[in-house]
């Protein structure tokens, strides 16, 4: 029973680490998306300012 509890704890720790890594990757992708969206909006404004 002790070994089973230990193995379950190891598996749980591994899953928690994977979820943490996925959350970090998602945050990086979201930050990159927001940065590109802001750059695109800035570029569109720049083009609108220079159009006839």
Protein Blocks (a to p, Z undefined) as FASTA:
>chain_A
ZZmmmmmmmmmmmmmmmmmmmmmmmmmmmmmmmmmmmmmmmmmmmmmmmpZZ
